[in-house]
Each structure stands twice: as structure tokens, then as C-alpha cells.
Amino acid sequence: MRSSTIPARAGHTDIRRNNLEVVLRHLWAVGPDSRAGIATRAGLTRATVSRLVAELIGLGLVGETGVAAAAGRGQGRPGTQLALTGRHILAIGAEINVDYLAVLVVDLANREIYQQRRGFDAQRAGAVQSIRALAGMCGECLNALPVTFGGRDRVIAGLGIAVPGLVDEAHGIVSCAPNLGWDNVPVLPALGEDLDRRTAAITVGNDANRAAIAEYRVGSHAGTPNLVYVTGEVGIGGGMIAGGKPLLGARGYGGEVGHMTLDPDGPVCGCGRQGCWEAFVGLNALLAIAGQGAPGSRGLRGSPEDKIALIVAGAEAGDHRTLAALAELGRYVGIGAANIAKIMNPDVIVLGGYFTAIAEWILPAAYESFRAGLLAPDSAGCELATSTLGFMAAARGAAIDILDRVISNPHHLLTSDPQ
Ligand SMILES: [Zn+2]
């Protein structure tokens, strides 16, 4: 019964807002549907759905897209199909990583309308200059995009920023980002008032958590209810989806798989400890064991593509040291993934970032040590796979997180809050 989901103290406004969210979320998750289809699947009356849809059409969030073909004899009259439109509702996702900055914009229906990524030495620039550089890219993006879409003034629903570190999301503070050299950095003050004024909301979150959201929503493993996304950058992070929901832990610091200790006497990690998984499988670790960079997290400067190009060129040329380094990296990828699978038992562990570019050389060894490291039969039903989202995964997830907030309360964005 719907009434069981509404708190007893809820007033008319709460119920209407909740129902608007139900309709929007249905169209977002399921795709185009008729009023009757929405009513049936959402457990609302046809009259209620018609009223809600009229309101959402008025706000420019939903549109009629034509009449669906009848599904077959006896299925009733085909209904007018409704779909999310919201081309004027824009969400910005952005990322500061060790060696690049990224900005991406999607509209309410999750269509990508802008993307920009640049090599950037965030370690050398420091926190304030890195945040200002990202703010500059966001400003360029806002200036480049039209101010109206389909005759409606654009609405910048928010800016979501992803950072490779532990983030106190409630206060917008990066508590600790070892590979950036950040400690207790409040992000908002350095972004500047101009950006603050031009966007409805600004959030800061962990890059792996945001990338996991992207993988779960739009990646090749979309909808997989138990999923772990592993970022492949200089740093290694983990984003967890459990039962279809992000699993963040008591203080939001969960998923730091890159710093699980594999060997207490192992190589030094960017966090200062020894033998973390990241010290074996991070991008700079690979460059070091392949003879392409100094050991430790502060390896070669340059974009991830520049660094990976060195490795791929060596592998394609049959360079023995490079191939041995890739096989060794693959072995450690599998060992760490097996540890994750033993604790989480996910349906899939998705390797993102730079792992995709070197997949053909690391996966054979990774599969072998992964299977060998698991106790449960049939690899605990867990697949080890690579992501198709590339280096934009975290920015994409940050933008989706912003869209989620719009869908939860569209009126808050478009008009004064009815409460
Ligand atoms: Zn570490």
C-alpha cells in the first residue's frame, strides 16, 4: 500500500512531491511509458498520474512522444507515450584527479551535451590552484553552452565534484587525498562566488563512489545490483553498490580498497604506508616496475594517456620487461579483486580508468589469481570485467548524483519550494 511509504505526519504537499518523484523516477529508470503504464507500475490512480503528468509537462520536464504500437491483441488501447525531456535542466559533473581535470554536462534525461578533459598536474598545483583551475573550466563550459534550450531558460541544477580521497560530503571537505597531498581542504571557498551564484547546488564526493553510480546507471553493467567499481588511476579507489544502493559506510569513508594491505613489507604507497594494493596496481606503480618512472606515487608527469601510451607501445613491441610488468600487475589485480569478492560477494567487479587500456595484457593473469584466491565455488558467481566509461566515469556519476536530487524534488529547483 502506498500509504505505508508516507509518514503519518505528511501533508498534501509532501504526498504531491513524493508522487512527482515517483513519476519522474519511473520515466528515468524504465524509459518512455504511457499514463496507464505509469499508474499500474507505480500504484497510483490514473487520475492522479494524469494530474502529475500535466504538472511535469508544464515544467518542461516531461513530454509526449507519440503513440506506442499496441503490444498485441488483447492488450488494450495503445497510450500516448511520455518521456523525460528536461533539455534545459543541466547537471555538471567534474573531477579533479592527480593528472587531469574533467568537466561534463548532462540534461535531465541523462543526455551528454558537453565534455572536456585536460591533463593537469594537481600535485604540483596544490589544492587551491587545482580547485580554481576546475572552476575556470566550469566557467568556460557555462559560457560555451546556450542559455536557452527548446525555448526555456537553462537551469543549472548543480555542480558535482569528484575527488580521489576521503570526503566529508555534508561539509564539502576533502578530509584526506594522499595522492593529491590534500588534508582537510574545504572545496567551496576556493571555487569562487561566480560559480556558486550560477549553480543551484554544489556537492563534493569521492571519485570511486561517483564512478560506481555511473557504472550502475549507464555503464555496461547498468542495473547489476551488487557491484564494485575499482578506479584505475595513479590512485586505486573502490565504489560499492549493494542491493542497488551505494554502500558508503558509517562516515562515508568505505570502499578504500586501494589501501588494503597485501604485504606490510611491500612497496611504499602514496598514503605513506607499505604494501597497499595501490602500491602494486596503481598507474605509477606499473610505470615503475616497467622501468618507465620512479617508484612511489610521484612518477612521470603527464596525462594518463601519455603514461599509458608508453606502456602500450612497449607491450605491442613485445618488450619483455613491459610484458612481465603487465603480467605481474594482472596477478595483483586478481589477488585484490579476490579479497573484495570474499568480503562483498558482488555480482561483478568492474575495473575502470587505465585498466581498460591494458586489459588484454593484464586480464589473463588477473583471472587466474582471482579464481585461485576464492573459496566459494564458481568464483562466488562474481565476474571480473572492465568498464566502458573511461576516465569520465567519476564526472558522469557526479552529474547523475545531481540529477537524482532534481528528481527527488523538482519544484525546489524550478520554483520556490511549495513548502
Ligand atoms: Zn596506501
Residues whose N, C-alpha, C, O or C-beta is under 5 A from the ligand:
A	BS01	ZN	G258 H259 C269 G270 C271 R273 C276
